[in-house]
């Protein structure tokens, strides 16, 4: 019996060979060769054919493609996507178990089906009865929302080719298998082959496909990294399943920006778009020791947050722990306080917590962290009507952050009376005083 002809291709440079190689002779990368399936080999053969060769064109002669968005009927979801879903788009959503991936997409599927669009929900993990129970709780029952319990990719493709669905949800890609790939479902080769077929199907049939992906214990989506390269949009769900807050972040979006986030609240009736996001992270309170307020930007949205610090005497090796704030940056700020302000923090445990469960991804809260650490160390409460905005450098300078006016406007809406920041803002904010501080030592003088 003749041996089946094999083709291996480098994922980085596209170099193909008849046998697997550990190192690519073209680009020098290691372990980058993947075996192509029969359909992929056929496409590669057509692409290499001189009869299909295309002549290069000047970029000025190429017509721009206008993406037509349609709403998912979830305001926060549309914000993250850059305006809505795109026909023919391939979306990948990852997150920890129980965070709400299936709940969100089932709600979106039900809302779209209520407009008369035909939607297909493919599940390889739950039975149709279980999905029906969740749909009843979410209010997502509709005659045009179809459920399919199937893990065979060929059967799913046949269903999609027979009907014209507006949206197809795959829950999840790690449970599907392609019969022409001789490996277990969820393996690298299976996930790669299935994603390739779904991508081609989405583009050819103009079907919007949303894929749910499992994540590893490190927090990245399980499977080959090429999975994230092939899809049009990669979204991650963040949040503690034991709390109500959920945050949806975009890490890749070919149809829009990745700077926006979506904020949801989990209730007994499912996920809902947060009406007033800042109220989830901050509530007016009396003055307290070790507590300070700042404003961060997530995309174009300003969020008022409360940062809490606890400095206590250490019995042994001092601990530094932070929740919602980068641990390496905390160590840098503590070293700066010891050097510039001569605070003996090396003998104390320091704990930092960002209230509400949000993670800070920008340096504008550095000054606020310093203020609450000093407050806890000196056992002196900060005024509840004062906020701190600024980035702190290693030399002890307090630097200005971007979009100060947007941040101050949000603070003004909450009734804050004083703000400590790097320099005076250009705009005036009635009822609010701004104090300029360009060095860390001036913060201690102000306190």
Buried (B, 14 or more C-beta within 10 A) or exposed (E): EEEEEEBBBBBEBEBBBEEEBEEBEBEEBEEBBBBBBEBBBEBBEEEEEEEEEEEEEEEEEEEEEEBEBBBBBBEBBBBBBBBBBBBBBBBBBBBBEEBBBBBBBBBBBBBBBBEEBBBBBBBBBBEEEEBBEBBEEBEBEBEBBBBBBBBEBEEBBEBBEEEEBBBBBBBBBBBBBBEEBEEEBBBBBBBBBBBBBBBBBBBEBEBBBBBBBBBEEEEEBBBBEBBBEBBBBBBBBBBEEEEBBBBBBBEEBEBBBBBBBBBBBBEEEBBBBBEEBBEBBBEEEEEBBBBBBBBBBBBEBBBBBBBBBBBEEBEEEBEBEBEBBBEEBBEBBBEBBEEBBEBEBEEBBBBBBBBBBBBBEEBBBBBBBBBBBBBBBBEEBBEBBBBBBBBBEEEBEBBBBEEBEEBBBBBBEBEBBBBBBBBEBEEEBEEBEBBBBBBBEBBBEEB
